[in-house]
Amino acid sequence: MTIASGNARQGASHRYKAMRDFVQSTDDSLPGKLEVTKEGIVHDMMAPVGPHELTTVHLRRRLEKVMPEEIVAHTGEPDVEDEAEGIMRRPDVMVIALSDMDVPGSFDPRTLLAAIEIVSRSNPDNDWVSKVRDYPLIGIPAYAIFDPRTGTGAVLTDIHATPEGPRYATRKDFVYGEDVTIGDWTISTDGLPRYQDPVSGA
C-alpha cells in the first residue's frame, strides 16, 4: 500500500514538473496567462488592456493607500507555487509583505495575505470555480473575486477542513459601489470598470 501511494505521488510530481516546465518555457510567447492546476494547464486568454487591467490598477492603488508600507499589492511575476499539491497560479493581485518577496523562484502561497482575481471574459470558471478550490488548498487565507461582467464579486475567507480538502468557510458577496474588506483593509469599489457587452445569465 505504501509503495503504491508513493509511486502515485512520484508520478503526479513528475507530471506536475513537466507541466510547470512547459508553462515556464512558453510564458512569454503566448498571449494570456498559463497556470497549472490539478486538472492540467489552464490558458486564460485575458485581454492585456481594458477593464481587466484597469481594475487591477485601481485595486492595487486603493489597497496600497490603506496598507502599511511593508505590505504591497503586487501585480505580475512570479507565480505562487505549491509543488506538493501540483498547483502553480499567478493571481492578478497578490497582497504580500515586502520581506516575503525576497525569495528565489516562485512565492510560497502561504506567505500571501490575500489573492485577488479579476474575472476574465474568456474563462470565468477559472476564477469562480477552480481558484475557489485551489487557493484554500495551497493556504491563501483570503481570496477576493471582482467580476466586471456583472459588477459583483465576493471575498472568501476562513479556511477549514472538509472531506474534499481545505475550503473557504465564509463568503461575503458585494456589488460594485459598496466598500469591500480584503484581509485587514477596506476599500471602495466605486467606479470600477465593467465589460461593455452584458453577459446574460452570468
C-alpha positions as CSV (number, residue, x, y, z in Angstrom):
1,M,0.0,0.0,0.0
2,T,2.7,2.4,1.0
3,I,4.8,1.7,-2.1
4,A,1.8,2.2,-4.5
5,S,0.9,5.5,-2.9
6,G,4.5,6.6,-3.0
7,N,4.7,5.7,-6.7
8,A,1.5,7.6,-7.4
9,R,2.9,10.7,-5.7
10,Q,6.1,10.4,-7.6
11,G,4.2,10.1,-10.9
12,A,2.0,13.1,-10.0
13,S,5.1,15.1,-9.1
14,H,6.8,14.2,-12.4
15,R,3.6,15.2,-14.3
16,Y,3.4,18.5,-12.5
17,K,7.0,19.3,-13.1
18,A,6.6,18.6,-16.8
19,M,3.6,20.9,-17.0
20,R,5.4,23.6,-15.0
21,D,8.4,23.4,-17.3
22,F,6.2,23.8,-20.3
23,V,4.4,26.8,-18.8
24,Q,7.7,28.5,-17.9
25,S,9.2,27.8,-21.4
26,T,6.2,29.3,-23.2
27,D,5.3,32.1,-20.8
28,D,6.5,35.0,-23.0
29,S,5.5,33.6,-26.3
30,L,1.7,33.0,-25.9
31,P,-0.9,35.6,-25.2
32,G,-2.8,35.5,-21.9
33,K,-1.7,33.6,-18.8
34,L,-0.8,29.9,-18.3
35,E,-1.3,28.2,-14.9
36,V,-1.1,24.6,-13.6
37,T,-3.9,23.0,-11.7
38,K,-4.9,19.5,-10.6
39,E,-6.8,19.2,-13.9
40,G,-3.8,20.3,-16.0
41,I,-2.7,23.5,-17.7
42,V,-5.2,26.4,-17.8
43,H,-4.8,29.0,-20.6
44,D,-6.6,32.2,-19.7
45,M,-6.8,34.4,-22.8
46,M,-7.3,37.6,-20.7
47,A,-7.3,40.9,-22.5
48,P,-4.0,42.7,-22.0
49,V,-5.8,46.1,-21.8
50,G,-9.2,47.4,-20.9
51,P,-11.4,46.8,-17.9
52,H,-9.4,43.8,-16.7
53,E,-6.1,45.6,-16.4
54,L,-7.8,48.9,-15.3
55,T,-9.5,47.1,-12.4
56,T,-6.1,45.7,-11.4
57,V,-4.6,49.1,-11.3
58,H,-7.5,50.6,-9.3
59,L,-7.4,47.8,-6.7
60,R,-3.6,48.0,-6.3
61,R,-3.7,51.7,-5.8
62,R,-6.6,51.7,-3.4
63,L,-5.2,48.9,-1.3
64,E,-1.7,50.5,-1.1
65,K,-3.3,53.7,0.2
66,V,-4.6,51.9,3.3
67,M,-1.9,49.3,3.9
68,P,1.3,49.8,5.9
69,E,4.4,50.4,3.8
70,E,5.8,47.0,4.4
71,I,2.7,45.4,2.7
72,V,2.2,45.7,-1.0
73,A,-0.4,44.8,-3.6
74,H,1.8,43.2,-6.1
75,T,0.9,42.5,-9.7
76,G,2.9,40.4,-12.2
77,E,5.6,37.8,-11.7
78,P,6.5,35.5,-10.1
79,D,3.9,32.7,-9.7
80,V,2.8,31.2,-6.4
81,E,3.6,27.6,-6.3
82,D,2.9,24.6,-4.2
83,E,4.7,21.7,-5.8
84,A,3.4,19.1,-3.3
85,E,-0.2,20.0,-4.4
86,G,0.8,20.3,-8.0
87,I,-0.5,23.9,-8.3
88,M,1.1,26.9,-9.8
89,R,-1.0,30.1,-10.1
90,R,-0.4,33.8,-10.8
91,P,-3.1,35.9,-9.1
92,D,-3.9,39.3,-10.7
93,V,-3.0,41.0,-7.4
94,M,-1.1,39.4,-4.5
95,V,-1.2,41.1,-1.1
96,I,2.2,40.2,0.4
97,A,4.8,41.6,2.8
98,L,7.9,43.0,1.0
99,S,10.1,40.7,3.1
100,D,8.3,37.6,1.8
101,M,9.0,38.7,-1.8
102,D,12.8,38.4,-1.4
103,V,12.9,34.7,-2.4
104,P,14.4,32.9,-5.4
105,G,11.8,31.5,-7.8
106,S,8.1,31.4,-7.0
107,F,6.4,32.8,-4.0
108,D,5.2,30.5,-1.2
109,P,1.4,30.8,-1.4
110,R,1.2,30.6,2.4
111,T,3.1,33.9,2.7
112,L,0.3,35.7,0.8
113,L,-2.2,37.7,2.9
114,A,-4.7,37.6,0.1
115,A,-5.1,36.8,-3.6
116,I,-7.3,38.9,-5.9
117,E,-8.6,37.9,-9.3
118,I,-10.5,40.0,-11.9
119,V,-12.7,37.6,-13.8
120,S,-11.8,37.3,-17.4
121,R,-14.4,37.1,-20.2
122,S,-12.8,34.1,-21.8
123,N,-12.8,31.7,-18.8
124,P,-14.8,32.9,-15.8
125,D,-14.9,29.4,-14.2
126,N,-11.2,29.6,-13.7
127,D,-11.8,32.3,-11.1
128,W,-15.2,31.4,-9.8
129,V,-14.7,27.6,-9.6
130,S,-11.1,26.3,-10.0
131,K,-9.4,29.0,-7.9
132,V,-12.1,28.8,-5.2
133,R,-10.9,25.2,-4.8
134,D,-7.2,25.7,-5.3
135,Y,-6.5,28.8,-3.2
136,P,-7.6,27.3,0.2
137,L,-5.8,24.1,-0.8
138,I,-2.5,25.9,-1.0
139,G,-3.1,28.0,2.1
140,I,-4.0,31.5,0.8
141,P,-6.2,32.9,3.7
142,A,-8.3,35.4,1.7
143,Y,-9.5,35.3,-1.9
144,A,-11.3,38.3,-3.5
145,I,-13.1,38.0,-6.8
146,F,-14.1,41.0,-8.9
147,D,-16.3,40.4,-11.9
148,P,-16.5,43.1,-14.5
149,R,-19.1,41.1,-16.4
150,T,-21.7,41.6,-13.7
151,G,-20.4,44.4,-11.4
152,T,-20.3,42.0,-8.5
153,G,-17.8,40.0,-6.5
154,A,-17.1,38.0,-3.4
155,V,-14.5,37.7,-0.7
156,L,-13.8,34.2,0.6
157,T,-12.0,33.5,4.0
158,D,-11.8,31.2,6.9
159,I,-10.1,28.0,5.6
160,H,-11.5,24.9,7.2
161,A,-11.2,21.1,6.7
162,T,-13.8,19.3,4.6
163,P,-14.0,15.8,3.2
164,E,-12.9,17.2,-0.2
165,G,-9.9,19.0,1.4
166,P,-9.5,22.6,2.7
167,R,-12.2,25.0,1.6
168,Y,-13.2,28.6,2.5
169,A,-16.0,28.6,5.1
170,T,-17.1,32.3,4.7
171,R,-18.2,34.1,1.6
172,K,-19.2,37.7,1.5
173,D,-20.8,38.9,-1.7
174,F,-20.7,42.5,-2.8
175,V,-21.9,44.7,-5.7
176,Y,-19.8,47.4,-7.3
177,G,-20.3,50.7,-5.4
178,E,-20.1,49.0,-1.9
179,D,-17.0,49.0,0.3
180,V,-15.2,45.7,0.5
181,T,-12.9,44.3,3.1
182,I,-9.9,42.2,2.0
183,G,-7.8,40.9,4.8
184,D,-7.5,43.8,7.3
185,W,-8.1,46.5,4.7
186,T,-11.3,48.1,3.4
187,I,-11.5,49.8,0.0
188,S,-14.2,51.3,-2.2
189,T,-15.4,49.6,-5.3
190,D,-16.9,52.8,-6.7
191,G,-16.1,53.5,-10.4
192,L,-14.6,50.1,-11.2
193,P,-14.9,49.4,-14.9
194,R,-17.3,46.9,-16.4
195,Y,-17.1,44.9,-19.6
196,Q,-19.2,46.7,-22.3
197,D,-21.3,43.9,-23.5
198,P,-23.6,42.4,-20.8
199,V,-23.2,38.7,-20.3
200,S,-26.7,37.1,-19.9
201,G,-27.0,34.6,-17.1
202,A,-23.6,35.3,-15.7
